[in-house]
Amino acid sequence: MLCRATLNRDCDGREGIQIGVRTFTSAKASQVFSDNTAIRAVFIRDPLERFLSAFLNKCDGRGDSNCLQNTDGKPFAIAIQNSVKMAMPWSNTHWNLQSEHCELQKRIHEYNFISLMQPSTFTDNAMCLMSLGNLTQYASNAIGELTFTTQVNPTLKTKNHFSALKKFYTPEAARAVMELYKTDYDLFKVPEPAWINDATGEWFNMLPSNALSLHKLLPDPDEDDIVWLAEQNGFIL
């Protein structure tokens, strides 16, 4: 069944993302996907970036249940080694194939707006989508702050983003992860990132440090921001 994320509250009263089956039934999904005027959008993330982001966010030594088995608080190299050994039998949504979400593996051709999430283009693509859907009135919150903000220095942010990736990965490790997620790379036609050939892996075997980890004290400005997550684990560019 096609799915839609809706904001609900869990048993502890905390807000969380759950699948809103009641709000987006098979009948409603079929109606949307049969409408030639409907915009059907999906944002894809480069699996290499998504894998590292999940590691930094879930495996920093805090005992997060979403961390890969035998990986919490260990170097990034261990996360990759364990994943290769398991051949990726993951059911956890933070690690599994993006193509397994919302029947994308067999329905991607039914989407007419597909975007690869990148620091330099995400804001513009998101705003473009809202404009196409006549939803620009929702581009700001109740106090007028833009939902998608343009970075003060997007060039520097992009440079730092790829610098962090190159320090965590070696070329061999990056290609091993690409092989694990080959289904996603093939389905979404994501090319091999240009930075792989320049990857140096200085942080590949380094232990994360909780010295700077303020997850429980400070709100995360963007939990997908690799540079911010790296800093929280003691990896400073």
PENOR-V140703 format. One record per pair of residues at least 6 apart in sequence whose C-alpha atoms are under 7 Angstrom apart, sorted by the first residue. I is the first residue (numbers start at 1). J is the second residue. If there is no record, write none. Layout:
<<I;J> <I;J>>
//
This chain:
<<1;26> <1;102> <1;103> <2;26> <2;29> <2;102> <2;103> <3;19> <3;20> <3;21> <3;24> <3;102> <4;19> <4;20> <4;24> <5;17> <5;18> <5;19> <5;20> <6;17> <6;18> <6;19> <6;20> <7;15> <7;16> <7;17> <7;18> <8;15> <8;16> <8;17> <8;18> <9;15> <9;16> <10;16> <32;38> <33;110> <39;112> <39;113> <39;133> <40;111> <40;112> <40;113> <41;111> <41;112> <41;113> <41;114> <42;113> <42;114> <42;115> <43;114> <43;115> <43;116> <43;117> <44;115> <44;116> <44;117> <45;116> <45;117> <47;181> <48;174> <48;177> <48;178> <51;95> <53;224> <53;226> <54;94> <56;229> <56;230> <57;229> <58;64> <58;66> <58;67> <59;67> <59;71> <59;72> <59;73> <60;72> <60;73> <60;208> <60;233> <61;72> <61;73> <63;72> <71;78> <71;79> <73;207> <73;208> <74;207> <74;208> <75;204> <75;205> <75;206> <75;207> <75;208> <76;204> <76;205> <77;204> <77;205> <87;180> <88;180> <90;96> <97;181> <97;184> <98;184> <99;105> <99;184> <119;158> <120;154> <120;158> <123;148> <123;149> <123;150> <130;136> <139;146> <139;147> <139;148> <140;146> <140;147> <141;147> <160;227> <161;226> <161;227> <162;195> <164;227> <166;195> <166;196> <166;198> <166;199> <166;200> <166;201> <167;199> <167;200> <167;201> <167;202> <167;203> <167;204> <168;201> <168;202> <168;203> <168;204> <169;199> <169;200> <169;201> <169;204> <170;199> <170;200> <170;201> <171;196> <171;197> <171;199> <174;196> <208;233> <208;234> <209;233> <209;234> <210;233> <210;234> <211;234> <212;232> <212;233> <212;234> <213;232> <213;233> <214;232> <230;236>>
//
